[in-house]
C-alpha cells in the first residue's frame, strides 16, 4: 500500500539526532549487526558468494537506512521510491526475513544508544522499521 507518514515531528527529530551518533562509525556498526545476525541465522550466509559481497551488502543496508532517515522522513515520495526499488531488487526476500534483520538492528541500536533512549525514540525506531518491513511481501505458501 501507499507509504503513510505515521511519525510525529518529535519522533523524526529524535531519529535523525540519534542516527547522527551512529553515522560516524557506520561501517563498524554494520559489521557488528551482521555478525550478530549471521550468528543467529546461519542459513542466510548462503545468499552471498563470498565475504566481500557480504561486507558490501552489510554497509549498503545501513547506508539505505541512513538515507531514509536523513531524506526520507520529510519526503514521503523519496521514502516510497527508495523502498520500492530496494524491495524489487530483493524479490527473494520476504517480510519475515526483514523482520528478523530489523530485530537485530533494533536490539543493537537500543543498546548502543542506551544513554539517549527515550520512549519517543524507542517508538520512532519501531515505527520506522515497520515502515521498511511493509514494503516486503509476506511469504506466499504455494500449494496447488
C-alpha positions, 0 to 999 in steps of 0.5 A, a space after each residue: 500500500 501507499 507509504 503513510 507518514 505515521 511519525 510525529 515531528 518529535 519522533 523524526 527529530 529524535 531519529 535523525 539526532 540519534 542516527 547522527 551518533 551512529 553515522 560516524 562509525 557506520 561501517 563498524 556498526 554494520 559489521 557488528 549487526 551482521 555478525 550478530 545476525 549471521 550468528 543467529 541465522 546461519 542459513 542466510 550466509 548462503 545468499 552471498 558468494 563470498 565475504 566481500 559481497 557480504 561486507 558490501 551488502 552489510 554497509 549498503 543496508 545501513 547506508 539505505 537506512 541512513 538515507 531514509 532517515 536523513 531524506 526520507 522522513 520529510 519526503 514521503 515520495 523519496 521514502 516510497 521510491 527508495 523502498 520500492 526499488 530496494 524491495 524489487 531488487 530483493 524479490 527473494 526476500 520476504 517480510 519475515 526475513 526483514 523482520 528478523 534483520 530489523 530485530 537485530 538492528 533494533 536490539 543493537 541500536 537500543 543498546 548502543 544508544 542506551 544513554 539517549 533512549 527515550 520512549 519517543 525514540 524507542 517508538 520512532 525506531 519501531 515505527 520506522 522499521 515497520 515502515 521498511 518491513 511493509 514494503 516486503 511481501 509476506 511469504 506466499 505458501 504455494 500449494 496447488 
